[in-house]
Amino acid sequence: MRPKIENIQDLRTELSRLRSERLIQEIELTKVTARIKARLHFPVLVYNKISDFFIEMFGDDPEDLNKTDNKDKDWVTNIFRVGLPVALNKFLFPRSGFLMKSIVALVSQKAAKNVNKDSITELIDKVTDWIKTPRPKTRKEPVLADYGIPPDSETY
């Protein structure tokens, strides 16, 4: 409820009350943010250690993300980088936890970098060549059973 302001003195007291209320709220907010930072300090450290481990393992440096060459990236690579983790997490690992899904996403994105239009067309060409190659159609002559002396032979 707002107090009724009738003169300049009431206005000044209301302004001082609002300033003090603002100061109290700011102090409370800084305390709350300090508590939140303290609670998130350990998970952030763990995340940084894990990401450093994967950066060393896979060789992806965050500073190099802006300097990547776009010569091997095309629309197929981009689709695989997005679609492969989603498909793997949806169909192969539907009930796995957050850590497993993030590892699968990281590994599948790394693998998707090697897939481009040229590699897909090479794979399709190999499969079609394998399907189209005619197998040699050699019919084997039936082997006649040998029962000894043939019936037309002269045995006298």
ZIQUIPE-V449323 format. One record per residue. RES is the residue in three letters. D_LAST is the distance of its C-alpha to the last C-alpha in whole Angstrom. Layout:
res=RES d_last=D_LAST
res=RES d_last=D_LAST
This chain:
res=MET d_last=139
res=ARG d_last=141
res=PRO d_last=144
res=LYS d_last=147
res=ILE d_last=148
res=GLU d_last=152
res=ASN d_last=153
res=ILE d_last=152
res=GLN d_last=152
res=ASP d_last=150
res=LEU d_last=147
res=ARG d_last=148
res=THR d_last=147
res=GLU d_last=144
res=LEU d_last=143
res=SER d_last=143
res=ARG d_last=142
res=LEU d_last=139
res=ARG d_last=138
res=SER d_last=138
res=GLU d_last=136
res=ARG d_last=134
res=LEU d_last=134
res=ILE d_last=133
res=GLN d_last=130
res=GLU d_last=129
res=ILE d_last=129
res=GLU d_last=127
res=LEU d_last=124
res=THR d_last=124
res=LYS d_last=124
res=VAL d_last=121
res=THR d_last=119
res=ALA d_last=120
res=ARG d_last=118
res=ILE d_last=115
res=LYS d_last=115
res=ALA d_last=115
res=ARG d_last=113
res=LEU d_last=110
res=HIS d_last=111
res=PHE d_last=108
res=PRO d_last=105
res=VAL d_last=106
res=LEU d_last=105
res=VAL d_last=102
res=TYR d_last=101
res=ASN d_last=102
res=LYS d_last=100
res=ILE d_last=97
res=SER d_last=97
res=ASP d_last=98
res=PHE d_last=95
res=PHE d_last=93
res=ILE d_last=94
res=GLU d_last=93
res=MET d_last=90
res=PHE d_last=89
res=GLY d_last=91
res=ASP d_last=93
res=ASP d_last=96
res=PRO d_last=99
res=GLU d_last=101
res=ASP d_last=98
res=LEU d_last=97
res=ASN d_last=100
res=LYS d_last=98
res=THR d_last=94
res=ASP d_last=92
res=ASN d_last=91
res=LYS d_last=89
res=ASP d_last=86
res=LYS d_last=88
res=ASP d_last=87
res=TRP d_last=87
res=VAL d_last=83
res=THR d_last=85
res=ASN d_last=88
res=ILE d_last=86
res=PHE d_last=84
res=ARG d_last=87
res=VAL d_last=88
res=GLY d_last=85
res=LEU d_last=83
res=PRO d_last=86
res=VAL d_last=87
res=ALA d_last=83
res=LEU d_last=82
res=ASN d_last=86
res=LYS d_last=85
res=PHE d_last=81
res=LEU d_last=80
res=PHE d_last=84
res=PRO d_last=86
res=ARG d_last=88
res=SER d_last=88
res=GLY d_last=92
res=PHE d_last=94
res=LEU d_last=93
res=MET d_last=89
res=LYS d_last=89
res=SER d_last=91
res=ILE d_last=89
res=VAL d_last=86
res=ALA d_last=88
res=LEU d_last=89
res=VAL d_last=85
res=SER d_last=84
res=GLN d_last=87
res=LYS d_last=86
res=ALA d_last=82
res=ALA d_last=83
res=LYS d_last=85
res=ASN d_last=81
res=VAL d_last=80
res=ASN d_last=81
res=LYS d_last=80
res=ASP d_last=77
res=SER d_last=76
res=ILE d_last=75
res=THR d_last=74
res=GLU d_last=71
res=LEU d_last=70
res=ILE d_last=70
res=ASP d_last=68
res=LYS d_last=65
res=VAL d_last=65
res=THR d_last=64
res=ASP d_last=62
res=TRP d_last=60
res=ILE d_last=59
res=LYS d_last=59
res=THR d_last=56
res=PRO d_last=53
res=ARG d_last=50
res=PRO d_last=47
res=LYS d_last=45
res=THR d_last=41
res=ARG d_last=39
res=LYS d_last=36
res=GLU d_last=32
res=PRO d_last=31
res=VAL d_last=28
res=LEU d_last=25
res=ALA d_last=24
res=ASP d_last=21
res=TYR d_last=19
res=GLY d_last=16
res=ILE d_last=13
res=PRO d_last=13
res=PRO d_last=12
res=ASP d_last=12
res=SER d_last=9
res=GLU d_last=6
res=THR d_last=4
res=TYR d_last=0
